[in-house]
Amino acid sequence: MKVLVVGTGAREHAICDALKDDVDLYAYMSKNNPGISKISTYKIGDEGETEKVAEFAKENNIDLAVIGPEAPLGKGIVNELENVGIPCVGPTQESARIETDKSFMRKLFEDYNIKGSLTYRVFDNYDDISKFLDEFDKDVVVKPVGLTGGKGVKIVGDHLKDNQDAKLYAKEVLETEMGGFAKVILEEKVVGEEFTIQAFCDGTHLIAMPAAQDHPHAFENDQGLITGGMGSYTNKGGLLPFLPQESYDEAVEIMKDTLKAIAKETTPYKGILYGQFMLSKDGPRLIEYNARFGDPECMNVLPLLKTPMKDICQSIVDGTLNEAEFNDLASVCKYIVPDGYPDTPHAGETIEIDEEAIENLGAKVFYAAVNQDSDGIHLSGSRALGIVAQGETISEAEEIAEAACQLIQGNVYHRRDIGTSTLIQKRIDHMTTILNQ
């Protein structure tokens, strides 16, 4: 069976790693990812040029394609591949609007009475924004409507001083058409602990994966700018230390209701649905959806997968999804990034990775925004590689991951606190305080 994975980063490396032993693996990527290139037949090219990707797939008699990143989904890569007879693990352009158009997502919750939504408004002019914020008595979150690579959201009390400050940022989003739309969404700020659930979907059936918690802030103790994610963890049992089974189940039901609504509104959703939730005193609230695996959360769950990834992919495209079993272990992922990230002077520099020693520790390396050249592995301005380890406890996995991070040489940085007992206890205490208010 020939399987094509589209995408360049650590998420796609993790997908390829999960498939490599059972399929004839092909890849289409914008840079030479050293992890993907050594296990696949690959082509370097623009993943957004959907016709060229389809041409490559057709030339190589690909049986099935797995789409990693969101941008090609938004450009209709699944539609293009299906037009030449290649089924995909990934939603059509119409269904991918669950991520690419946040106003579509919120309206879907309204129209189909799906639980867990937030108070929100969509604006296309500054006067209405100013009037709304002068009258709204809660802190807000400002979001571009379209895709911004996880870096466009700003929150009052975190990145913005107050709702007056939010006005200025909302105006900037409008004027620059950030995310590709001259629109902006203002949402109520919900206080709680964030968690994510990723699910396999075949258009009708949904199988949820272990819950994970991402760490989007650049620096330790949750300081600094919001990034694409500095690392994440999962726990044995599929829950998180602050997340009860009841809340996990409630979030999964929200995702199932969403799947039904998408099928009625657009096309049946086949692929990965990623739900980012906030566990509040009122239960789980949906912050946003992604139309693909999360990065880094993908790296936590796929190495735990017991059911062959090939079989899951086939059942997704066939509409016969009924099983996805995971090993019952905890996992911790820590991202290695250029020093100073997200504003770094070290793009283009080489780094050294002792991959054999890392694997001997029991950890795995997933390469992200780096480029393999004749003189070595070069940093870009973005995240470089994910280090992932498993264990019977989060602490055990964290210790292995942290030891593995010491085996990368260069001008790099990582958050040492991800997965530590101190930070996890902070999450538990925070949730306890919120529930007792």
C-alpha positions as CSV (number, residue, x, y, z in Angstrom):
1,M,0.0,0.0,0.0
2,K,1.4,3.4,-1.0
3,V,0.7,6.2,1.4
4,L,1.6,9.9,0.8
5,V,2.1,12.2,3.8
6,V,1.9,15.9,3.0
7,G,3.8,18.3,5.3
8,T,7.2,19.2,6.6
9,G,7.2,19.4,10.3
10,A,7.4,17.3,13.5
11,R,3.7,16.5,13.2
12,E,4.3,15.0,9.8
13,H,7.4,13.2,11.0
14,A,5.3,11.6,13.8
15,I,2.7,10.5,11.2
16,C,5.4,9.1,9.0
17,D,7.0,7.3,11.9
18,A,3.6,5.7,12.8
19,L,3.1,4.5,9.2
20,K,6.7,3.5,8.1
21,D,6.7,-0.2,9.1
22,D,3.4,-1.1,7.3
23,V,3.3,0.9,4.1
24,D,5.4,2.1,1.1
25,L,5.8,5.6,2.4
26,Y,5.9,8.8,0.2
27,A,6.2,12.4,1.4
28,Y,5.7,15.8,-0.1
29,M,7.4,18.6,1.9
30,S,8.6,22.2,1.5
31,K,12.0,21.5,3.1
32,N,14.2,18.5,3.5
33,N,13.1,17.2,6.9
34,P,15.9,14.8,7.9
35,G,13.5,12.5,9.8
36,I,11.0,12.1,7.0
37,S,13.5,12.0,4.1
38,K,15.3,8.9,5.5
39,I,12.2,6.8,5.7
40,S,10.3,7.9,2.6
41,T,10.4,8.5,-1.1
42,Y,10.0,12.2,-1.1
43,K,9.7,15.4,-3.2
44,I,10.5,18.9,-2.1
45,G,7.9,21.4,-3.2
46,D,5.3,23.9,-2.1
47,E,2.6,22.0,-0.2
48,G,0.1,24.7,-1.1
49,E,0.4,24.1,-4.8
50,T,-2.3,21.4,-4.6
51,E,-2.3,20.5,-8.3
52,K,1.4,19.7,-8.2
53,V,0.9,17.5,-5.1
54,A,-1.9,15.7,-6.9
55,E,0.3,15.3,-9.9
56,F,3.1,13.7,-7.7
57,A,0.5,11.4,-6.1
58,K,-0.9,10.3,-9.4
59,E,2.5,9.7,-10.9
60,N,3.4,7.4,-8.0
61,N,0.1,5.5,-7.9
62,I,-0.6,6.6,-4.3
63,D,-3.4,4.6,-2.7
64,L,-4.1,7.0,0.2
65,A,-2.9,10.5,1.4
66,V,-2.6,11.9,4.9
67,I,-2.6,15.7,5.1
68,G,-0.6,17.1,8.0
69,P,-0.8,21.0,8.0
70,E,-3.8,23.3,7.9
71,A,-2.8,25.6,5.1
72,P,-3.1,23.0,2.3
73,L,-6.5,21.9,3.7
74,G,-7.7,25.5,3.5
75,K,-6.6,25.6,-0.1
76,G,-8.6,22.4,-1.0
77,I,-5.8,19.8,-1.3
78,V,-8.2,17.0,-0.4
79,N,-10.7,18.1,-3.1
80,E,-7.8,18.1,-5.6
81,L,-6.5,14.7,-4.6
82,E,-10.0,13.2,-4.5
83,N,-10.6,14.6,-8.0
84,V,-7.8,12.3,-9.3
85,G,-9.1,9.3,-7.4
86,I,-6.9,9.5,-4.2
87,P,-8.8,9.2,-0.9
88,C,-7.5,11.3,2.0
89,V,-7.2,11.4,5.7
90,G,-8.1,15.0,6.0
91,P,-11.3,17.1,5.5
92,T,-12.4,18.8,2.3
93,Q,-11.9,22.5,1.9
94,E,-15.6,23.0,2.9
95,S,-15.3,20.9,6.1
96,A,-11.8,22.4,7.0
97,R,-13.6,25.7,7.6
98,I,-14.0,24.4,11.2
99,E,-10.5,25.6,11.6
100,T,-9.9,28.0,8.7
101,D,-12.9,30.2,9.4
102,K,-13.5,30.7,13.2
103,S,-16.8,32.5,12.6
104,F,-18.1,29.5,10.7
105,M,-17.2,27.3,13.7
106,R,-19.0,29.6,16.2
107,K,-22.1,29.9,14.0
108,L,-22.2,26.1,13.7
109,F,-22.5,25.8,17.5
110,E,-25.3,28.4,17.4
111,D,-27.3,26.8,14.6
112,Y,-27.1,23.3,15.9
113,N,-27.3,24.1,19.7
114,I,-24.0,22.4,20.5
115,K,-23.0,22.8,24.1
116,G,-19.7,24.3,25.3
117,S,-19.6,27.5,23.2
118,L,-18.6,31.0,24.2
119,T,-20.2,34.4,24.0
120,Y,-18.7,35.9,20.9
121,R,-19.2,38.6,18.2
122,V,-17.7,38.9,14.7
123,F,-16.8,42.4,13.5
124,D,-15.8,44.1,10.3
125,N,-15.5,47.7,11.4
126,Y,-13.8,49.5,14.3
127,D,-16.8,51.6,15.4
128,D,-18.8,48.5,16.3
129,I,-15.8,47.0,18.1
130,S,-15.3,50.1,20.2
131,K,-19.0,50.3,21.1
132,F,-19.1,46.6,22.0
133,L,-16.0,46.7,24.2
134,D,-17.2,49.9,26.0
135,E,-20.4,48.0,27.1
136,F,-19.0,44.4,27.6
137,D,-18.2,43.9,31.3
138,K,-15.9,40.8,30.9
139,D,-12.4,40.5,29.7
140,V,-12.1,39.4,26.0
141,V,-9.9,37.3,23.7
142,V,-9.1,38.8,20.3
143,K,-8.9,36.4,17.4
144,P,-8.3,36.8,13.7
145,V,-11.0,34.9,11.8
146,G,-8.5,33.0,9.6
147,L,-5.2,31.0,10.0
148,T,-2.3,32.7,11.8
149,G,-0.1,29.7,12.7
150,G,-1.2,29.8,16.4
151,K,0.3,33.2,16.9
152,G,-2.6,35.7,16.2
153,V,-4.7,35.3,19.4
154,K,-4.2,37.8,22.2
155,I,-5.9,37.7,25.6
156,V,-6.7,40.5,28.0
157,G,-4.8,40.0,31.2
158,D,-2.1,38.1,29.4
159,H,-1.0,39.9,26.3
160,L,-3.4,42.9,26.5
161,K,-3.8,45.2,29.5
162,D,-7.5,45.7,29.3
163,N,-10.4,45.9,26.9
164,Q,-9.3,49.3,25.7
165,D,-6.0,47.7,24.7
166,A,-8.0,45.0,23.0
167,K,-9.6,47.7,20.8
168,L,-6.2,48.7,19.4
169,Y,-5.2,45.1,18.6
170,A,-8.6,44.3,17.1
171,K,-8.2,47.4,14.9
172,E,-4.8,46.1,13.8
173,V,-6.3,42.7,12.9
174,L,-8.9,44.4,10.7
175,E,-6.5,46.9,9.0
176,T,-3.9,44.3,8.2
177,E,-6.5,41.6,7.3
178,M,-4.6,39.3,9.6
179,G,-5.4,35.6,8.8
180,G,-6.7,36.7,5.3
181,F,-10.0,38.3,6.5
182,A,-10.9,41.9,7.2
183,K,-12.8,40.6,10.2
184,V,-12.1,39.9,13.8
185,I,-13.7,37.8,16.5
186,L,-14.1,39.0,20.1
187,E,-14.8,36.2,22.6
188,E,-15.4,36.2,26.3
189,K,-12.3,35.1,28.3
190,V,-12.9,31.8,30.1
191,V,-10.9,31.1,33.1
192,G,-9.7,27.5,33.7
193,E,-7.2,24.9,32.5
194,E,-6.8,24.2,28.8
195,F,-6.7,20.7,27.4
196,T,-6.9,19.1,24.0
197,I,-8.6,16.0,22.6
198,Q,-7.7,14.7,19.2
199,A,-10.0,12.3,17.4
200,F,-10.0,10.0,14.4
201,C,-13.2,10.7,12.3
202,D,-14.6,8.8,9.3
203,G,-17.5,11.2,8.6
204,T,-19.9,9.3,10.9
205,H,-17.8,7.7,13.7
206,L,-15.4,9.4,16.1
207,I,-12.7,7.8,18.3
208,A,-11.1,10.1,20.8
209,M,-7.4,9.9,21.7
210,P,-5.8,10.5,25.1
211,A,-6.2,14.0,26.4
212,A,-3.1,16.2,26.2
213,Q,-2.1,19.6,27.6
214,D,0.0,22.0,25.4
215,H,2.2,24.8,26.7
216,P,1.9,27.7,24.3
217,H,4.0,30.3,26.2
218,A,7.6,30.7,25.1
219,F,9.2,30.8,28.5
220,E,9.1,28.8,31.7
221,N,6.3,29.3,34.3
222,D,4.0,30.2,31.4
223,Q,5.7,33.5,30.6
224,G,6.3,35.2,27.2
225,L,4.6,35.2,23.9
226,I,2.1,32.6,22.7
227,T,3.9,30.3,20.2
228,G,2.9,27.3,18.2
229,G,3.4,25.2,21.3
230,M,6.6,24.5,23.4
231,G,5.7,21.0,24.5
232,S,2.9,18.9,25.9
233,Y,2.1,15.8,28.0
234,T,-0.4,13.0,28.4
235,N,-1.1,10.9,31.4
236,K,-1.6,7.2,32.0
237,G,-5.3,6.4,31.7
238,G,-5.9,8.9,29.0
239,L,-6.9,11.8,31.3
240,L,-4.9,14.6,32.9
241,P,-4.2,15.2,36.6
242,F,-6.8,18.0,36.7
243,L,-9.3,16.5,34.2
244,P,-12.0,14.1,35.5
245,Q,-13.5,11.4,33.3
246,E,-16.9,13.2,33.3
247,S,-15.4,16.3,31.8
248,Y,-13.4,14.3,29.2
249,D,-16.6,12.5,28.2
250,E,-18.5,15.8,28.0
251,A,-15.9,17.2,25.7
252,V,-16.0,14.1,23.4
253,E,-19.8,14.5,23.2
254,I,-19.3,18.1,22.0
255,M,-17.0,16.8,19.3
256,K,-19.4,14.1,18.2
257,D,-22.2,16.7,18.0
258,T,-19.9,18.9,15.9
259,L,-19.1,16.0,13.6
260,K,-22.8,15.5,12.9
261,A,-23.3,19.3,12.3
262,I,-20.4,19.5,9.9
263,A,-21.9,16.6,7.8
264,K,-25.2,18.4,7.6
265,E,-23.7,21.8,6.8
266,T,-20.9,20.9,4.4
267,T,-19.4,17.4,3.6
268,P,-18.8,14.4,5.9
269,Y,-15.6,15.1,8.0
270,K,-12.9,12.5,7.4
271,G,-9.6,13.0,9.1
272,I,-8.4,14.3,12.5
273,L,-10.5,16.7,14.5
274,Y,-8.6,18.5,17.3
275,G,-10.7,20.1,20.0
276,Q,-9.0,22.7,22.2
277,F,-11.1,23.1,25.4
278,M,-11.0,25.1,28.6
279,L,-12.1,23.3,31.7
280,S,-14.0,25.9,33.6
281,K,-16.2,25.9,36.7
282,D,-19.1,25.3,34.2
283,G,-17.4,22.3,32.6
284,P,-15.5,22.1,29.3
285,R,-15.8,25.1,26.9
286,L,-14.7,24.9,23.3
287,I,-11.9,27.4,22.6
288,E,-11.3,26.3,18.9
289,Y,-11.0,23.4,16.6
290,N,-8.2,22.4,14.3
291,A,-8.8,20.3,11.2
292,R,-5.7,18.1,11.7
293,F,-3.4,16.7,14.4
294,G,-2.0,19.2,16.9
295,D,1.7,20.0,17.0
296,P,3.1,19.0,19.6
297,E,0.2,16.9,20.9
298,C,0.4,14.6,17.9
299,M,3.9,13.5,19.1
300,N,2.5,12.5,22.4
301,V,-0.3,10.2,21.2
302,L,1.0,8.6,17.9
303,P,3.9,6.8,19.6
304,L,1.4,5.3,22.0
305,L,-0.8,3.9,19.3
306,K,-1.2,0.0,19.4
307,T,-3.6,-0.3,16.4
308,P,-1.6,0.0,13.2
309,M,-1.9,3.6,11.8
310,K,-2.3,2.1,8.3
311,D,-5.5,0.3,9.4
312,I,-6.9,3.4,11.0
313,C,-6.3,5.5,7.9
314,Q,-7.9,2.9,5.7
315,S,-11.0,2.7,7.9
316,I,-11.3,6.5,7.9
317,V,-11.4,6.7,4.1
318,D,-13.7,3.6,4.0
319,G,-16.1,4.9,6.6
320,T,-15.6,1.9,8.8
321,L,-13.7,3.3,11.8
322,N,-14.2,1.2,14.9
323,E,-10.9,0.8,16.7
324,A,-7.9,2.8,17.9
325,E,-6.1,1.3,20.9
326,F,-3.3,3.1,22.8
327,N,-0.6,1.8,25.2
328,D,-1.5,2.9,28.7
329,L,1.5,5.1,29.4
330,A,2.3,8.8,30.1
331,S,4.2,10.8,27.6
332,V,6.1,14.2,27.6
333,C,7.1,16.2,24.6
334,K,9.6,19.1,24.9
335,Y,10.3,21.3,21.9
336,I,13.8,22.4,21.1
337,V,13.7,25.9,19.6
338,P,16.4,28.5,18.4
339,D,17.6,30.6,21.4
340,G,15.5,33.7,21.7
341,Y,12.5,32.1,19.9
342,P,10.1,33.4,18.7
343,D,12.4,36.3,17.8
344,T,15.7,34.6,17.1
345,P,19.0,35.7,15.6
346,H,20.1,32.1,15.1
347,A,18.2,31.1,11.9
348,G,20.4,29.3,9.5
349,E,22.9,28.0,12.1
350,T,23.6,24.3,12.3
351,I,22.8,22.1,15.3
352,E,24.1,18.7,16.3
353,I,21.7,16.0,17.5
354,D,23.0,12.7,19.0
355,E,20.0,10.8,17.8
356,E,21.4,7.4,18.7
357,A,22.1,8.4,22.3
358,I,18.6,10.0,22.6
359,E,17.0,6.7,21.4
360,N,19.2,4.7,23.9
361,L,17.7,6.8,26.7
362,G,14.2,5.7,25.5
363,A,13.3,9.0,23.8
364,K,12.4,9.8,20.2
365,V,13.4,12.8,18.0
366,F,10.8,14.3,15.7
367,Y,12.3,17.0,13.3
368,A,10.3,20.2,12.8
369,A,11.3,23.4,11.1
370,V,14.8,22.5,10.2
371,N,16.5,21.8,6.8
372,Q,18.9,19.0,6.0
373,D,21.8,20.3,3.9
374,S,25.2,18.9,2.9
375,D,26.9,20.5,5.9
376,G,24.3,19.4,8.5
377,I,20.9,20.3,10.0
378,H,20.1,24.0,9.9
379,L,17.8,26.0,12.2
380,S,15.0,28.2,10.8
381,G,13.3,30.9,12.8
382,S,10.7,28.4,14.1
383,R,10.6,25.3,16.3
384,A,13.4,22.9,15.5
385,L,12.6,19.4,16.9
386,G,10.4,17.7,19.4
387,I,11.9,15.3,22.0
388,V,9.3,12.7,23.2
389,A,9.5,10.1,26.0
390,Q,7.1,7.7,27.6
391,G,6.8,6.3,31.2
392,E,4.6,4.8,33.8
393,T,4.2,8.3,35.2
394,I,4.5,11.8,33.8
395,S,7.5,12.4,36.1
396,E,9.3,9.3,34.6
397,A,8.6,10.4,31.1
398,E,9.7,14.0,31.9
399,E,13.1,12.9,33.3
400,I,13.9,10.9,30.2
401,A,12.8,13.7,27.9
402,E,14.9,16.3,29.9
403,A,18.0,14.1,29.7
404,A,17.5,13.7,26.0
405,C,17.3,17.4,25.5
406,Q,20.8,17.8,26.8
407,L,22.1,15.8,23.8
408,I,21.3,18.6,21.3
409,Q,24.2,21.1,20.8
410,G,23.8,24.6,19.4
411,N,22.2,27.9,20.1
412,V,18.9,26.3,21.3
413,Y,16.5,26.5,24.2
414,H,13.7,24.4,25.6
415,R,11.2,24.8,28.5
416,R,12.6,22.6,31.2
417,D,9.5,22.9,33.3
418,I,7.1,21.0,31.0
419,G,5.9,17.8,32.6
420,T,7.5,18.6,36.0
421,S,5.7,17.9,39.2
422,T,5.9,21.5,40.2
423,L,4.2,22.8,37.1
424,I,1.5,20.0,37.1
425,Q,0.7,20.8,40.8
426,K,0.3,24.4,39.8
427,R,-2.4,23.2,37.2
428,I,-4.1,21.1,39.8
429,D,-4.1,23.9,42.4
430,H,-5.4,26.4,39.8
431,M,-8.3,24.1,38.9
432,T,-9.1,23.5,42.5
433,T,-9.3,27.2,43.2
434,I,-11.6,27.8,40.2
435,L,-14.0,25.0,41.3
436,N,-14.2,26.3,44.8
437,Q,-15.0,29.9,43.8
